[in-house]
Amino acid sequence: MTRFILRRLALLALTLLLTSVLIFVLTQLLPGDIARLILGREARPEALDALREQLGLNLPPAQQYVNWLGRFIAGDWGTSFMSGSAPIRPLVMARLGDSLQLALMTMIVAVPLSIVLGVIAGLQENKPLDAGISLVSLAVVGLPEFVTGLVLINVFALALDWFPASSTPPGNDIGQWFRQLTLPALTATFVLLAYIVRLTRAGVIDELKKPYVRTAVLKGLPQRTVLFKHVLRNALLPTITVIALSFGWLIGGLIVIENVFSYPGLGRLMVAAVERKDIPLMQAVVMVIIFFFAVANLLADVVYALLNPRIRLE
């Protein structure tokens, strides 16, 4: 198991390295002069040249990449053009904390709900309950995120006044935490629901048809024991990967949901950085998002290996 984890860590490091190269190259290809964006269109040529030298923009691209990556690893992520030359790292980490809270709340709602519905649908294959769960989950996921969010706001915030229409970081009050994050978390849950439900359903149906399940039933084992001790252990293996990838998406992919609920997450920060061509901020945000995608994949591989020892031998 230790060798398995070490191999995955090495793959994680290689992935992040290749990603950093790609991010740097793509941001270098963006149109516009960073020095002119900072100083304005009326800046004098000598001032522009001095700023380019100060920022290292006059160096060869390879040297710029090495300098940027070294500073990034050391924790110096540069300064943001759009925030008055404010340090990028505290800004990104604050937004990351907010995104993690929303991702955690979404997982608390989405994962148990989706797995339970998927298991029920699998146990009731081709019956009315199975058809109803599949129909509802597919109908919900077919709605655009902004439509789902606006419906939830109109019903639960404006009509019933149960939750706030806009969500802000809730602080340390657990009650306020649930109240602030419930509507955006439900909106994200509807996006994930059908994928996890369908995958869980397919896994349960497939496992129930395996010979070992029939053998366990013939031995007289209770249905609950067969389901929880044998079927789900194997049926949920593909679902684990989807859940891990979904967590990575929740960190930086909730751009629409964050805008609908005015939530200050990484997605909104990324959009603002792109709009203002704040290249250092763009690089930092994308690197953080990719890091969480990679870590989520690593955790999925480890859990997968724990549940299926054959994976460790490959």
Secondary structure by P-SEA (a helix, b strand, c coil): caaaaaaaaaaaaaaaaaaaaaaaaaaaaccccaaaaaacccccaaaaaaaaaaacccccaaaaaaaaaaaaaacccccccccccccaaaaaaaaaaaaaaaaaaaaaccaaaaaaaaaaaaaacccaaaaaaaaaaaaaaaccaaaaaaaaaacccccccccccccccccccaaaaaaacaaaaaaaaaaaaaaaaaaaaaaaaaaaacaaaaaaaaacccaaaaaacccccccaaaaaaaaaaaaaaaaccaaaaaaaaccccaaaaaaaaaaacaaaaaaaaaaaaaaaaaaaaaaaaaaaaaaccccccc
